[in-house]
Amino acid sequence: MTDLQNVRIESGAVALLPEAARRYLAHTTEGRPIREIAREAGCHASTVLRQVRKLETLRDDPMVDRALAGHATVDAASEAACASMDDLTDALRQLCQPRAMMLYNADLRQPAIVKTVGEGETVVLGAIDLDLAAALVLRNWIAADGGTAVKRYRVTEEGRSNVPGLVAARDTRAAHALEDALGFGREAGPDRRSRDRSLPNGPGFESPLTALARRRGPDGRPFLPKDFVAAGDRLYEDYAIAGFTASDLLGWDCPSALDRLRAKASALTNARRFEAAQRTLDAVGDLGPGLSEVVLRCCCLREGLEATEKRLGWSARSGKVVLRIALQRLALFYAGRRNQGAGLIG
C-alpha cells in the first residue's frame, strides 16, 4: 500500500465516497465499533463487517488507497460536491463510449480518458481528478482491466446503469439554478437548501437495484430482468427531474392524496419538470400505496433493502421479493405508456 496518510482529498471529492467507504473510515480511523455503525445505518453488523473487509482488499489499488487515506468530513450537498459530481458525470459518460478507457500511472498528475480509433490510433477525450477517479473505483463504476506500468480501467455495467440518474441529477440542479436566477424558484433561503439535501440525487446515493440485478435465481436467470431495472431507473429520472422532496410521495393511502401534488406540479413553469412530475405521479398512482412505497424508497431515495424492511416492519429478506413484484408492475405500466404513444424520457 502506498504511504499517503498525509494526503487530504478536496471536500467535493470526498463527498462522492459511497456509504460503505464512510463506514469503513468510521471504523478504521475513528475507532468506532462495527455494531454502533450498523445501528446508525439501520443494517446488520455483518453487513458493515463485509463492507470493511472488502474495502481493505480494495486498498491494493493506489487510487483507492489515496481516497481512503485522505478522508475528511464534509457536507455531501455542498457546492463543491455538486461541482465534483458534474465532473464525475462527464467522465463516466466519456468512458461509456465504445473502446474508451481510463489510463493511470503514478507519474501522471491526472488519469487520462482515451479512446481507440482506427488502427492503433488513440484520441484523448479528457482528464479526471485523481480523487474522483478513485471514487469511481470505489463505487464499482469502473474496474481495472490490466496493465502494469500503466493501469487501464473500463466502465462496468453498474457504471453504465447509473449514467441516466447522474445526467438527470445534473439537469435538475441546472433547472433549479436557472429558475432561481430568473426568480421562478419555488422555494428560497434555508427551505430551498433543505429541499436540495432531501433530493435522491446527491453524491452519496447508491441504488439497491444494482446489487439485486447481479443476483441469479435457482434457474440461473437474473433476479431482476433488464426491463425491471430500466423501469426503476426511468422512475428515478422523472422523480429527480421533477424535484420532489423525500417525503412528498411517501405515506399516501388514497388517490385523492396525490391531487395536492398534481396541483403543485401544474404550477411549474419549466415544461420538462412538469412532464416529469406528471409521469411520476401517474406511475406512483398505478402502483398503489403499498408497492409505490418500496419502489420510491429503494429506487428514488436510494434506501437500502434492510433499512426499508425495518421501516415498514417487514421480515428479513422479504423486501427484495416485494420490490421485484413492484418493478414488474412498473415495467408493465411503462410498456403500456409506450404502446399508447405517451412521451417518455430516455
N, C-alpha and C positions, 0 to 999 in steps of 0.2 A: 504494500500500500504506500502511496506517496505521502510524504510528510507535509501536509498543508493545513495544519491546525491553526495557523495564524491568518489564513485566508478568510475573508468575510464577503459573502455574496451581497450584491446590491439588493435592497429591500424588495424591489419589484420582482426579481428573480426568485427570491426565497418564497414569496407568496405563491409561487406556482408549484412548490413541492406538494406531492399528494399526501393525503392524511396518514398513510402508512409511514411515510418518511418523518412526519411530525411526531408520530407516536414513538418511532424508533429513537429520535433525538430526545424526546422527553424521558425515555428510559435510560439511554446511554450517557447523555451529557448532563441531564438534570437529576439523575438518580432516582426517578420516581418509580414505585413498584408497578409491575405489569397489571396487577389486579385493580389498582387505583385508576390507571389509564383506561382500562376496559370499562370500568363503571362509568366514567365520564363519557366514553364513546358509545355506551349502550350496547356493547357486544360482549362476547365471552372472552375470558382471559386467554384461552388457547388461540383465539384469532389474532390477538395482539402479539402473542409469542411467535406465531408463524410469521407474522409480518417482520418482527425484529430479526429473526433468523434469516429470512430471505434478503432483507436489506443488508445484513452483514456480508452475505456472499456477493452481493452486487458491488460492494466497495472495491472489489478487484479491478473494476473499471475505473481508470484515473479520473474521468469526468464525474462519475458518481461519487467517488471519494472526495473530490473537491466540493461538490454540492453539500454533502453531509458534514464535511469539516467546517464549512463556512456558514453554519446555521445562524439564524437571527430571528427575533420575534417581531413580526410586522403585522399590519392590518392588511388582510387579503383583498380588501376593497379599495386600497389606496390608488391614487392616480398612477403611481409608479408601477403598481401591479397590473393595472389595466393596459398601460403602455407596453409592458413586457409581454402580456398576453397577446396583444396585437402583433408584436414581432414574432412570437411563437407561432401564431396562426399563419402568418405569411410564410414562415419557414416550412411548416408542415404541409401547406398547400404546394410549395415547390417540390417537396420530397415525394408528393403523390404523383408527380409527372412520370411518364414512362422512362425507365432507365436513369432515374435520378438517385443520387446517394449523397450522404454527408461524409466528408473526409476529415480526419483529425490526426494531428501529430503534435507531440509535446513542444516542438519548436514553433508551432503556429500560434499566433495571438488569438485567432478565432477559427473555429471549424468552418470549412467551406462546403457549400452545397453545389454540386456539379451535376451535369447531365451528359451522357454519352450520345453523340450524334454521328451518323455516318460510320466510316471505318476508323475506329481508334481516335476520333476527334472528340475532345471534351470541352464543354462550354460551362463557364462558371455562372451559376444562377444568382449567387449571393453568399453572404456570410451570416453567421449567427453567434451571438454572445455565448461564451463557453458555459456559463451557468444555465442559460436557457437550454442549451443542448443537453446538459446533464439532467435537467428537469424532464426533457423528452424521454430520455433513457429510463428514468425512474418511473415514469408513467407507463412504460412499455409501449409508447407510441412510435419509437424507433428501436431497432435492435442491432447489435454488432453483426457484421456479415463478413468476417475475415479480415485479413491484413495484419502485418506485423509492425513494421516501422510506421506505416500509415494505416490507421484503422478505418474500416468502412462501416457505415451504418445505413440501414434502409428502413423505410416506413413499414410498420406492421399493420395487420388487418384492424387491430384495435385503434391504431392511429388514424387510419382511413375513416373508420366509423365515427370518430369524434370531430372530423372536419366540418360537417354540416352544423353541428351545435356551436362550434367555435366561430364560424362565419356569422351565424345568427346572432350570437352574443355581441360580436363587433358591430353588426348593423344596428342592434338595439342601442348600444352605447352612442353610436353616431346619431341615431334618430333623437335620442334624449338630448344630446348636446345641441343639435340643430333647433329643436323645439325651445330649449332654454334660451338660445341666442335670439330667437325670433319672438320670445315672450309667450310661446304656446304651451309651455310645460304645465303638466297637471299639478305638480307639487313644487315646492321650493324650500330652500333652507334645510334645517335638520330633518324634516319629514322626507324630503327627497333623498337625502343621504341614507336614511333608514330604509327606504324602499329599495335603493340600489343594493344595500347589503343583503336584502332578502331575495334578490333575484337568484335563480338557479344557475346563472351562467358565470359565476365568479371564478377566479383562477383555481380555487381548491376543489372544484367539482369532479366527481367520478361517477359513472353510471354503473349500476349493478347489472345492466344488460350485457356488458362486455364479458363479464365473468360467466354468466349463465349461457351465453352464446357459445362458449368453448366447451361446455359440458355436453356429454352424449348420453342418450337413454340406453336401456338394455338392448335395443335393436341396433345400436351403433349410430343412429341418426342424431343430429344436433338437438339438444333440449329445446332450443329456440330457433325455429326456421328463420331464414333471412328476411322474409316478409314481416315476421313478428317484430324483429329488431328494427327494421325500417319504419314500421308503424310507430314504435316508441320514439325513434329519432325524429320523425315528422311531427309528432305531438310536441316534443321538446322545442323544435324550431319555432313553431307557431306560438307556443307559450312564452318563449324568450323574446320573440319579436314584439308580441303584444304588450309585454311589460307587466304581466301580472305579478302581484306580490305573493309571498309564500302562503299566506292564509286566505287568499281570495277564493279559491275553489275547493277548499277542504271543509268537510263537515256539513255539506248541504244534504237535505233529506227529501226535497220535493222539487219538481221542475220550476215552480214559481220562484224558488230561491235563487235561480240564475237570472231572473228578469232584471234585477238591480245591476248585475254586471253587463247585461246586454245593453241596458240604457246608458251605462257609463261608456261602453265601447262605441256606441253610436255618436258620442260627443267627441271622439278622437278626430283630430284634424289631419293626421297622417293616414292616407288611404291604405298603405301597406300594413300598418299596425291595426287598423280597423278590420281588414280582411282576416288577418291572423287571429285576432281576438274572436271574431265570429266563428272561424273554423275550430278554434279550441273549445269554445262553449258548445258547439254542435257535437263535437266528439265526446266531451265530458257528459253531456246530456244523454247521448246514446248509450254510454257505458253504464249510467246509473250511479247512485251514491256509493255503493259498496265497491264495485270494480274500479270506478274512477279514483277512489281514494288511494288504492295501492299503486295504480299507474302513475298518478300525479306525484306521489312520494318517491317512487323509485326512478321514474323516467325524467320528471321535470325538476324535482327538488334534490335529486341525486342522493336520496337517503338509502342507506344500506338495508338489505332484507332483514337482517337480525334486528335492527332498530325499528323497522316498520312492524315486524311481528310483535315486538314488545309494546309499541304504542297502541296497536289495535287489539292487544290481548289474545293473539293467536298462539297456537302451539308452535314449537320449534320446527323449522324446515317446511312449514305449511305455506309460507309466503311465496315461494317460487312456483308452487302449483297454482295458486290464485292469480299470480302475476301472469303466468302463461295463458290461463283462461282469458284474462282481461286483454292481453295483447292479441290473442286470436280474434276476439270480438272487435278490437280496434282496427286490426288489419282488414276485416270484413267491412267495417264502416268506411275506410278509405277506398277500398275497392269499389264499393257502391257509389261513392262520390265520383270516382274516375269514370264509371260506366254512365253516370248522369251528365258527365261533361263539366263537373264543377272544377274550378281552378284550384290548383294546389301548388305550393312552392316545391322546389327541388328539380 
